[in-house]
């Protein structure tokens, strides 16, 4: 399992260089910064959240979330390959 800090950018103690670093790194890793818009913490967080929600490899465990609401985070287990749904095989077109 791993946890991702999920602090709201509107919080008074929000530090973009620390609290949004993971989200920004994901945004850049996926090449979204090359589209000419670097965005900001809300955009970065949304992109990662959508990717995690769509991926069969990750499933949030809300009951493992924080008790202290001042330090928000989300918890995800990395699911073993045997529990993942089968991926359809892509058909290769015959070469000409």
PyMOL CGO cylinders between C-alpha atoms (Angstrom):
from pymol import cmd
from pymol.cgo import CYLINDER

trace = [
    CYLINDER, 0.00, 0.00, 0.00, 1.02, 3.56, -0.51, 0.3, 1, 1, 1, 1, 1, 1,
    CYLINDER, 1.02, 3.56, -0.51, -0.45, 6.89, 0.48, 0.3, 1, 1, 1, 1, 1, 1,
    CYLINDER, -0.45, 6.89, 0.48, -0.53, 10.16, -1.39, 0.3, 1, 1, 1, 1, 1, 1,
    CYLINDER, -0.53, 10.16, -1.39, -0.78, 13.48, 0.48, 0.3, 1, 1, 1, 1, 1, 1,
    CYLINDER, -0.78, 13.48, 0.48, -4.03, 15.11, -0.62, 0.3, 1, 1, 1, 1, 1, 1,
    CYLINDER, -4.03, 15.11, -0.62, -3.85, 18.59, 0.92, 0.3, 1, 1, 1, 1, 1, 1,
    CYLINDER, -3.85, 18.59, 0.92, -6.21, 21.15, -0.57, 0.3, 1, 1, 1, 1, 1, 1,
    CYLINDER, -6.21, 21.15, -0.57, -4.46, 23.97, -2.44, 0.3, 1, 1, 1, 1, 1, 1,
    CYLINDER, -4.46, 23.97, -2.44, -6.73, 26.52, -0.75, 0.3, 1, 1, 1, 1, 1, 1,
    CYLINDER, -6.73, 26.52, -0.75, -5.34, 25.73, 2.71, 0.3, 1, 1, 1, 1, 1, 1,
    CYLINDER, -5.34, 25.73, 2.71, -3.37, 28.51, 4.33, 0.3, 1, 1, 1, 1, 1, 1,
    CYLINDER, -3.37, 28.51, 4.33, -0.35, 26.24, 4.97, 0.3, 1, 1, 1, 1, 1, 1,
    CYLINDER, -0.35, 26.24, 4.97, -0.32, 24.80, 1.42, 0.3, 1, 1, 1, 1, 1, 1,
    CYLINDER, -0.32, 24.80, 1.42, 3.18, 24.77, -0.06, 0.3, 1, 1, 1, 1, 1, 1,
    CYLINDER, 3.18, 24.77, -0.06, 3.09, 24.11, -3.81, 0.3, 1, 1, 1, 1, 1, 1,
    CYLINDER, 3.09, 24.11, -3.81, 6.72, 22.97, -4.03, 0.3, 1, 1, 1, 1, 1, 1,
    CYLINDER, 6.72, 22.97, -4.03, 6.11, 20.29, -1.36, 0.3, 1, 1, 1, 1, 1, 1,
    CYLINDER, 6.11, 20.29, -1.36, 2.39, 19.53, -1.20, 0.3, 1, 1, 1, 1, 1, 1,
    CYLINDER, 2.39, 19.53, -1.20, 1.83, 19.40, -4.97, 0.3, 1, 1, 1, 1, 1, 1,
    CYLINDER, 1.83, 19.40, -4.97, 5.21, 18.01, -6.04, 0.3, 1, 1, 1, 1, 1, 1,
    CYLINDER, 5.21, 18.01, -6.04, 3.90, 14.47, -6.64, 0.3, 1, 1, 1, 1, 1, 1,
    CYLINDER, 3.90, 14.47, -6.64, 0.98, 15.74, -8.74, 0.3, 1, 1, 1, 1, 1, 1,
    CYLINDER, 0.98, 15.74, -8.74, 3.23, 18.02, -10.78, 0.3, 1, 1, 1, 1, 1, 1,
    CYLINDER, 3.23, 18.02, -10.78, 5.72, 15.22, -11.38, 0.3, 1, 1, 1, 1, 1, 1,
    CYLINDER, 5.72, 15.22, -11.38, 2.90, 12.98, -12.69, 0.3, 1, 1, 1, 1, 1, 1,
    CYLINDER, 2.90, 12.98, -12.69, 1.67, 15.79, -14.98, 0.3, 1, 1, 1, 1, 1, 1,
    CYLINDER, 1.67, 15.79, -14.98, 5.16, 16.26, -16.44, 0.3, 1, 1, 1, 1, 1, 1,
    CYLINDER, 5.16, 16.26, -16.44, 5.83, 12.50, -16.65, 0.3, 1, 1, 1, 1, 1, 1,
    CYLINDER, 5.83, 12.50, -16.65, 2.67, 12.07, -18.76, 0.3, 1, 1, 1, 1, 1, 1,
    CYLINDER, 2.67, 12.07, -18.76, 3.88, 14.85, -21.09, 0.3, 1, 1, 1, 1, 1, 1,
    CYLINDER, 3.88, 14.85, -21.09, 0.95, 17.17, -20.43, 0.3, 1, 1, 1, 1, 1, 1,
    CYLINDER, 0.95, 17.17, -20.43, 3.32, 20.11, -19.91, 0.3, 1, 1, 1, 1, 1, 1,
    CYLINDER, 3.32, 20.11, -19.91, 4.31, 19.85, -23.58, 0.3, 1, 1, 1, 1, 1, 1,
    CYLINDER, 4.31, 19.85, -23.58, 0.82, 20.98, -24.59, 0.3, 1, 1, 1, 1, 1, 1,
    CYLINDER, 0.82, 20.98, -24.59, 1.87, 24.51, -23.66, 0.3, 1, 1, 1, 1, 1, 1,
    CYLINDER, 1.87, 24.51, -23.66, -0.05, 24.67, -20.38, 0.3, 1, 1, 1, 1, 1, 1,
    CYLINDER, -0.05, 24.67, -20.38, 1.78, 23.84, -17.18, 0.3, 1, 1, 1, 1, 1, 1,
    CYLINDER, 1.78, 23.84, -17.18, -1.45, 24.22, -15.22, 0.3, 1, 1, 1, 1, 1, 1,
    CYLINDER, -1.45, 24.22, -15.22, -1.43, 24.39, -11.46, 0.3, 1, 1, 1, 1, 1, 1,
    CYLINDER, -1.43, 24.39, -11.46, -2.00, 22.22, -8.39, 0.3, 1, 1, 1, 1, 1, 1,
    CYLINDER, -2.00, 22.22, -8.39, -5.72, 21.67, -9.06, 0.3, 1, 1, 1, 1, 1, 1,
    CYLINDER, -5.72, 21.67, -9.06, -5.05, 20.56, -12.65, 0.3, 1, 1, 1, 1, 1, 1,
    CYLINDER, -5.05, 20.56, -12.65, -2.19, 18.28, -11.62, 0.3, 1, 1, 1, 1, 1, 1,
    CYLINDER, -2.19, 18.28, -11.62, -4.22, 16.65, -8.86, 0.3, 1, 1, 1, 1, 1, 1,
    CYLINDER, -4.22, 16.65, -8.86, -7.24, 16.14, -11.15, 0.3, 1, 1, 1, 1, 1, 1,
    CYLINDER, -7.24, 16.14, -11.15, -5.11, 14.43, -13.80, 0.3, 1, 1, 1, 1, 1, 1,
    CYLINDER, -5.11, 14.43, -13.80, -3.61, 12.00, -11.29, 0.3, 1, 1, 1, 1, 1, 1,
    CYLINDER, -3.61, 12.00, -11.29, -6.96, 11.33, -9.63, 0.3, 1, 1, 1, 1, 1, 1,
    CYLINDER, -6.96, 11.33, -9.63, -8.55, 10.48, -12.98, 0.3, 1, 1, 1, 1, 1, 1,
    CYLINDER, -8.55, 10.48, -12.98, -5.66, 8.19, -13.92, 0.3, 1, 1, 1, 1, 1, 1,
    CYLINDER, -5.66, 8.19, -13.92, -5.86, 6.31, -10.61, 0.3, 1, 1, 1, 1, 1, 1,
    CYLINDER, -5.86, 6.31, -10.61, -9.64, 5.96, -10.85, 0.3, 1, 1, 1, 1, 1, 1,
    CYLINDER, -9.64, 5.96, -10.85, -9.45, 4.59, -14.42, 0.3, 1, 1, 1, 1, 1, 1,
    CYLINDER, -9.45, 4.59, -14.42, -6.61, 2.16, -13.78, 0.3, 1, 1, 1, 1, 1, 1,
    CYLINDER, -6.61, 2.16, -13.78, -7.46, -1.43, -12.84, 0.3, 1, 1, 1, 1, 1, 1,
    CYLINDER, -7.46, -1.43, -12.84, -4.16, -1.60, -10.93, 0.3, 1, 1, 1, 1, 1, 1,
    CYLINDER, -4.16, -1.60, -10.93, -5.22, 0.81, -8.19, 0.3, 1, 1, 1, 1, 1, 1,
    CYLINDER, -5.22, 0.81, -8.19, -8.24, 0.95, -5.96, 0.3, 1, 1, 1, 1, 1, 1,
    CYLINDER, -8.24, 0.95, -5.96, -8.57, 3.54, -3.22, 0.3, 1, 1, 1, 1, 1, 1,
    CYLINDER, -8.57, 3.54, -3.22, -9.04, 2.20, 0.31, 0.3, 1, 1, 1, 1, 1, 1,
    CYLINDER, -9.04, 2.20, 0.31, -11.11, 4.98, 1.92, 0.3, 1, 1, 1, 1, 1, 1,
    CYLINDER, -11.11, 4.98, 1.92, -11.31, 3.24, 5.30, 0.3, 1, 1, 1, 1, 1, 1,
    CYLINDER, -11.31, 3.24, 5.30, -7.50, 3.56, 5.57, 0.3, 1, 1, 1, 1, 1, 1,
    CYLINDER, -7.50, 3.56, 5.57, -7.77, 7.32, 5.11, 0.3, 1, 1, 1, 1, 1, 1,
    CYLINDER, -7.77, 7.32, 5.11, -6.72, 9.86, 7.70, 0.3, 1, 1, 1, 1, 1, 1,
    CYLINDER, -6.72, 9.86, 7.70, -8.36, 10.22, 11.08, 0.3, 1, 1, 1, 1, 1, 1,
    CYLINDER, -8.36, 10.22, 11.08, -6.92, 13.74, 11.49, 0.3, 1, 1, 1, 1, 1, 1,
    CYLINDER, -6.92, 13.74, 11.49, -8.55, 15.81, 8.75, 0.3, 1, 1, 1, 1, 1, 1,
    CYLINDER, -8.55, 15.81, 8.75, -5.77, 18.41, 8.87, 0.3, 1, 1, 1, 1, 1, 1,
    CYLINDER, -5.77, 18.41, 8.87, -3.37, 15.98, 7.13, 0.3, 1, 1, 1, 1, 1, 1,
    CYLINDER, -3.37, 15.98, 7.13, -5.40, 14.57, 4.25, 0.3, 1, 1, 1, 1, 1, 1,
    CYLINDER, -5.40, 14.57, 4.25, -4.12, 11.70, 2.14, 0.3, 1, 1, 1, 1, 1, 1,
    CYLINDER, -4.12, 11.70, 2.14, -5.46, 8.85, 0.02, 0.3, 1, 1, 1, 1, 1, 1,
    CYLINDER, -5.46, 8.85, 0.02, -4.40, 5.22, 0.40, 0.3, 1, 1, 1, 1, 1, 1,
    CYLINDER, -4.40, 5.22, 0.40, -4.04, 2.80, -2.50, 0.3, 1, 1, 1, 1, 1, 1,
    CYLINDER, -4.04, 2.80, -2.50, -2.87, -0.81, -2.57, 0.3, 1, 1, 1, 1, 1, 1,
    CYLINDER, -2.87, -0.81, -2.57, -0.95, -2.03, -5.56, 0.3, 1, 1, 1, 1, 1, 1,
    CYLINDER, -0.95, -2.03, -5.56, -3.08, -4.96, -6.67, 0.3, 1, 1, 1, 1, 1, 1,
    CYLINDER, -3.08, -4.96, -6.67, -1.28, -8.20, -7.64, 0.3, 1, 1, 1, 1, 1, 1,
    CYLINDER, -1.28, -8.20, -7.64, -1.43, -9.06, -11.37, 0.3, 1, 1, 1, 1, 1, 1,
    CYLINDER, -1.43, -9.06, -11.37, -3.54, -12.16, -10.64, 0.3, 1, 1, 1, 1, 1, 1,
    CYLINDER, -3.54, -12.16, -10.64, -6.41, -9.97, -9.38, 0.3, 1, 1, 1, 1, 1, 1,
    CYLINDER, -6.41, -9.97, -9.38, -6.49, -7.65, -12.39, 0.3, 1, 1, 1, 1, 1, 1,
    CYLINDER, -6.49, -7.65, -12.39, -9.13, -8.07, -15.09, 0.3, 1, 1, 1, 1, 1, 1,
    CYLINDER, -9.13, -8.07, -15.09, -7.88, -9.69, -18.27, 0.3, 1, 1, 1, 1, 1, 1,
    CYLINDER, -7.88, -9.69, -18.27, -6.74, -7.17, -20.86, 0.3, 1, 1, 1, 1, 1, 1,
    CYLINDER, -6.74, -7.17, -20.86, -7.98, -7.81, -24.41, 0.3, 1, 1, 1, 1, 1, 1,
    CYLINDER, -7.98, -7.81, -24.41, -5.16, -8.74, -26.76, 0.3, 1, 1, 1, 1, 1, 1,
    CYLINDER, -5.16, -8.74, -26.76, -4.58, -6.38, -29.62, 0.3, 1, 1, 1, 1, 1, 1,
    CYLINDER, -4.58, -6.38, -29.62, -4.74, -7.91, -33.05, 0.3, 1, 1, 1, 1, 1, 1,
    CYLINDER, -4.74, -7.91, -33.05, -1.88, -7.21, -35.33, 0.3, 1, 1, 1, 1, 1, 1,
    CYLINDER, -1.88, -7.21, -35.33, -2.74, -6.54, -38.95, 0.3, 1, 1, 1, 1, 1, 1,
    CYLINDER, -2.74, -6.54, -38.95, -0.90, -8.71, -41.43, 0.3, 1, 1, 1, 1, 1, 1,
    CYLINDER, -0.90, -8.71, -41.43, 2.10, -7.03, -43.03, 0.3, 1, 1, 1, 1, 1, 1,
    CYLINDER, 2.10, -7.03, -43.03, 1.83, -6.21, -46.69, 0.3, 1, 1, 1, 1, 1, 1,
]
cmd.load_cgo(trace, "trace")
